[in-house]
Amino acid sequence: MRSPRALLLFAALTFLTALAPAQQPAPDAEKLKAIPAAMQKFVDDGDLSGAVTVVGRKDGVVAFDAIGQRDTAARAPMTKDTLFRIASMTKPITAIGIMILADEGKLSPDDDVAKYLPEFTGQLLNAPLPKGAAGDAAVALKKPKRAVKLRDLLTHTSGAASYPKGVDDVYSKRNRTLAETALATALQPLMFEPGTQWSYSNSGIDALGRVIEVVSGESYEAFLQKRVFDPLGMKDTTFYPTKEQSGRLALIYFKDKNNKLVSSGNALIGLPANPKHPIPAGGLVSCGADLANLYRMMLNKGEFNGKRILSEKAVDEMTKVQTGDIKTGFVEGMGFGYGWAVVREPKGVTAMLSAGTYGHGGAFGTQAWIDPKQDLFVVLLIQRTGLPNADASPMREKLQELAVGALKK
């Protein structure tokens, strides 16, 4: 018979074992090895010049591959430290900046934008006149039922045009400040009543960048550097690449009229000597390792290597559907959180992901998904424009299938 002391020790060990986190099953090595081979086929077929892929869990990266070339003319290979224009994958990072300030009690997503940017006070709404009243294209202006709130900008339900007339060249020239472009957005009539429809709005996200400046008292770029990039060790994530970093940028490619993959150079988003506009809606350059740290932080509910970036509450608010039953982009079954697209109903290109998965893509073919239920993040970094059905591209779908299959619990 066991002594009472032995029984007590046994009970304690049993209790501690029950509390210990379950061991993750090892990834399927063969399926992970299939990822670079699958991406190589897209290169061989002339669809891509190259790619960097990253697959990971909350506790680290399980696969990190680079295939093809970042510059085909120079025969420069794609490497793990190649830099990419991540375009609209910048948007969730801007939203993270807003939620950091919300955590500090300095703002709330339910606040009117005009509380921080007075130029938005009294913003009007386009109201079509009855047919034939003064020409079919005639419009009147009226006061909206309510003012635009920060949450409307975060979810693309503000009614703000994607970019206002008169400053629609700001991304190529980058010659206006965030204050100037926010004013232009405020002067533009809304397309619909705030909170009633969804329409992708770059200008709305850029206005959030200006809110960060006003509330924090710092430049938008400096705030993100100090509060996000530095603590996450994102050393190659920047709005303004150095000469050395520019030398590691992958070129952007498209298919010409002969269906041949050719470089468009790097001119689609300008990098002048003294840019004034960081483009909170899409101006970041980044790399696989940096983005892996960012997405691990999100999977860990706002914490990374013992550093708290966001509260758990902020992460939950950002990554749940905030748009109700409003139909949103970009593929079927989606809703929107604060800065993130959220999978409501997995189907098509998201069929292998869980409901509640969130992520964002970029104009040059990049994509990331974070699936908390499967403890998974997957990153595709390419530089390709003009992809047919880009939001559901076959390279995105194939990578996701292999990643989910390799980490299936």
GIMOSUL-V895023 format. One record per helix or strand of 3 or more residues. SS is the DSSP state (2 for helix, 1 for strand). FROM is the first residue (numbers start at 1). TO is the last residue. If there is no record, write none. Layout:
# GIMOSUL-V895023
ss->(SS;SS)
from->(FROM;FROM)
to->(TO;TO)
This chain:
# GIMOSUL-V895023
ss->(2;2;1;1;1;2;2;2;1;1;2;2;2;2;2;2;1;1;2;2;1;1;2;1;1;2;1;2;2)
from->(4;29;50;60;83;87;113;118;124;139;150;170;178;202;220;243;252;261;288;312;334;341;348;358;367;372;376;390;394)
to->(19;44;57;71;85;103;115;120;128;143;155;173;187;216;229;246;255;265;299;318;336;343;350;361;371;374;381;392;407)
